[in-house]
């Protein structure tokens, strides 16, 4: 006994701890949907804003360059003409030309000034040499006061300064008020354009991310409901006809097919149940009727009893198989109520204690006094009975079996631990499938359906089931979510069986 | 006692009727639901045994129709569908008991017996008495020939279940349903151990045993 109890202590430790890592698959993180869509939206907004800014800036600089070039070309050719005049006709010719040209001020916006080296103006339409400007061969920009319609306005001027032979200076420029106005308008337009684009992108991005989140949520909710057995559910299709709708339509077509197949399977199972049970029933009734006859030899009686026992076995296997199939396929039809799993476990342990005692196996319950989940009492009881019967069946004489139910957070952990031979690592995953039995248990009576039914019941309750090494022995641990309804829309009626 | 068997499986029905008549019941048979409903409404029966899947009118409709007419005749539903929800649907429709095919004839007999006596059940009394065995429901006390008998809670419930049905055969399945509220058959005959413990407590040391095993069927508590 002392040697065996160490094995169970490990199970106690594992079930007691409530470590996040001990619970394993129950602590599945919810996908961070919110983050990923808003991150996408932010990225979209930033890319859009940077893109729009770059395009508008490029447009601005290119336009400014073109306008500048145009001005410079005009000034350049004017300077060349004037220098030509000067070299061909001397100062007089140049002054004459300048006089002629200066009259055109206001129309063309041209600015001329010819000065002596000492700054004395000779000709031109500027009163004096602009203060800011030095007298070198260069391009300059300055402002002049020009009388515009209504008053004096500072006009920006761009000009070229040329030193003429004879130590005179010539300034040829043009009014660039229109150009700088255009540039400033362009800048304003760019500012508003970028602002409006970013605002639009933000609004669009947010609404788009909300839309995606909403649709993904809708799909997820529908999928949850479908997984719970409500196969008639369909993904919502919106009139938008976007990729989501295409996806939803495809998934809906798939669901249609699955529903049809499930329905076919269900009716097949129902008729199989009926068609297989009817002959079994007739055979049973006939044998029982024959057994009532007087004058049967003891040998015949024994054979008939054995046949009845075989029939029972076939019927039981068939029944369990149908139950597994229907538990998996009929989630929404199963009546549910609040089940005190802890109380149920204690009651079942009490039910099996004498049987375990007969085999010198100690069976006890450790855990919470009460712990409820929403589920089907009969199916949960059947699952626990299967686990207890399995443990008692495989644990050798003098062994220990311990059942436990505990609430940890918003889930309930139901475990049955023993210190028997356990299940080898390699077989643990497949042992939950129907008709799978361990080679070493070939001689034991059993259908290989007990654990499959447990797994089906757990699936129905959205629970996880794990087979673990109890060092030595087997630890079966089921983790059931407490707050989750099995499905959204099915009857919450209590099990009518309690009327008995 | 008059029984009505509504069953479309004629071969099975034939054997069942023969076996039931051999025991001394008077049995009428209807091969389909319409005929069955007609018979059920026209004559008086102690127990109606109705298959769930029937031609024309199904078993559940028969029950709901009877209940709507305020006919409280006990109905035992037979069904090849043996899942939890089927049983619940059957009982909700107003059925009194539910048996999954195939079943042992002894099981059927015990259920018919239980249903037929349901109406005449003793008035709710706080004391049950069979021979010299007395059970006080209020004081939670059991005495036999004046001697105190110590029982666990479950043993007490088990004994109460038997004492409410004196002289009736109680099957293992009925015990599981009635005492433990388990509506499925475990692999092991788990009730046997509990019965033998109860028997030890109640019958040991007394000349005449009160709890008897009925071979192939179950138990009966009688003098």
Interface residues (C-beta under 8 A of the other chain):
Chain A: X270 X273 X274 X277 X278 X280 X281 X282 X283 X284 X285 X286 X288 X289 X292 X308 X311 X315 X316 X319 X322 X323 X326 X327 X330 X333 X334 X335 X347 X350 X351 X352 X354 X355 X358 X376 X377 X378 X379 X381 X382 X385 X389 X392 X445 X446 X450 X493 X495 X496 X497 X498 X499 X500
Chain B: X9 X11 X12 X15 X16 X18 X19 X22 X53 X80 X81 X82 X83 X84 X85 X87 X88 X91 X92 X100 X101 X102 X103 X104 X105 X154 X177 X178 X180 X181 X182 X183 X184 X185 X186 X187 X188 X190 X193 X194 X197
